[in-house]
Amino acid sequence: MGFKKQRAVIVEGPMDALAAAEYGYLGIAVMGNNPAQEAIDLIVKKFAITHAPFWIVPDMDDPTFGAKMLASFASRRVAAKVALLTGGKDICELSGMARKKFFDKLGKGK
């Protein structure tokens, strides 16, 4: 039996992290759109080997969060991808069906 790597979803807030966990992802909330570099270092140290490439899901009130996080991980040589939401400001604002569709698409790597 082989080891299956679990993916992580990086989001701004705890409710979005919980929503990601509901769909089998490690949800990591960085608590705002400008996290301290020490927080990024800790995420890399604790989860890069077991959970990267990371999915970054920015709240649509600050879509630059995705680019900033992508650059932070790239500078640490950790793979990450950005997944943009449609139909809501953040994961929690999506309807149950839209949230399921989003995570199904994420699971297929799209």
Buried (B, 14 or more C-beta within 10 A) or exposed (E): EEEEEEBBBBBBBEBBBBBBEEBEBBBBBBEEBEBEEEBBEEBBEEBBEEBBBBBBBBBBEBEEBBEBBBEBBEEBEBEBBBBEBEEBEBBBBBEEEBBEBBBEEBEEEE
